Amino acid sequence: MNGKFYGIGVGPGDPDLLTIKAKKILDEVDIILAPETKSGKGSTALNIAQTHLNQDVEIIERKFPMTYDIDVLNKSYDEISNYIKELVDTGKKVAFLTLGDPMVYSTYIYLFKRLKCKGVEIETIPGITSFCAIASKVGIPLGENEETIAIVPSVYYEKGDEKFESILKNIDNIVFMKASGDIDELIDELEHTGHKEGSVFVSRLGLDDEVIENNIENRRGIKNNYLSTLVAKKYSSAR
Ligand SMILES: C[S@@+](CC[C@H](N)C(=O)[O-])C[C@H]1O[C@@H](n2cnc3c(N)ncnc32)[C@H](O)[C@@H]1O
């Protein structure tokens, strides 16, 4: 029997947001591989999927380094993708769980690219992205009529960064992912560009310690959790 690799998006937090297709695949696979970021912290993606898992499925949690060191990251992705290929070559169906959607700023992408090059059969099961779930929860339409949307993977940028400044100047709805740490400078910037009034900060949506803040001024001086997102809407198109 042929093995296969699946990338499964489990959505942002609420287990009920896992798709029926994801549930069907979870019922079929032999092994579930889940990313564990810090020792002892477990896997958020696995916790979300847990209630949907069969008791007899094998679960493997693998640590991924939390670093910007590209050599360390590449080494880790190489090792884990080689390991997945070995499992698939023995006929196993292996699912890698990922938060939100697998093709949006996810570790899965690095594994997917490597395994595709190695000729491994792959199927990616989309998930509900964090920002779509946030838009629904807080009631901010992300795109209406002619409005434009940008997804930005950081809240930090160098002064004069043309791409970032052009987005702030020109785009109606901006999703800032990875809004962890301190977002004071971004709040200042959003005030200048007219996005502040229509901004909402959301951390750990659908998880036990969810935070929703409609007045982003209240997030000044706070070191935000990694799973934090800021959705900003230009005033003319604000709620
Ligand atoms: C590595 S990216 C993963 C994105 C994911 N693949 C998606 O489709 O949403 C991590 C970022 O996603 C956002 N995120 C994921 N889950 C979230 C949640 N439950 N609440 C708020 N933001 C979340 C945060 O911006 C976080 O820094």
The ligand as an ORCA input file, in Angstrom:
! r2SCAN-3c Opt
* xyz 0 1
  C       2.749     31.001     11.878
  S       1.357     32.026     11.643
  C       0.126     30.831     11.289
  C      -0.981     31.373     10.445
  C      -2.014     30.311     10.123
  N      -1.496     29.343      9.186
  C      -3.329     30.881      9.596
  O      -3.802     30.453      8.549
  O      -3.912     31.741     10.264
  C       1.015     32.462     13.293
  C       0.180     33.721     13.351
  O      -1.172     33.424     13.041
  C      -2.034     34.239     13.810
  N      -2.885     33.348     14.646
  C      -2.943     32.016     14.562
  N      -3.859     31.530     15.431
  C      -4.396     32.600     16.050
  C      -5.404     32.755     17.048
  N      -6.025     31.692     17.591
  N      -5.716     34.005     17.471
  C      -5.091     35.081     16.936
  N      -4.137     35.000     15.989
  C      -3.791     33.770     15.545
  C      -1.136     35.136     14.663
  O      -0.935     36.327     13.947
  C       0.136     34.325     14.736
  O       1.257     35.113     15.040
*
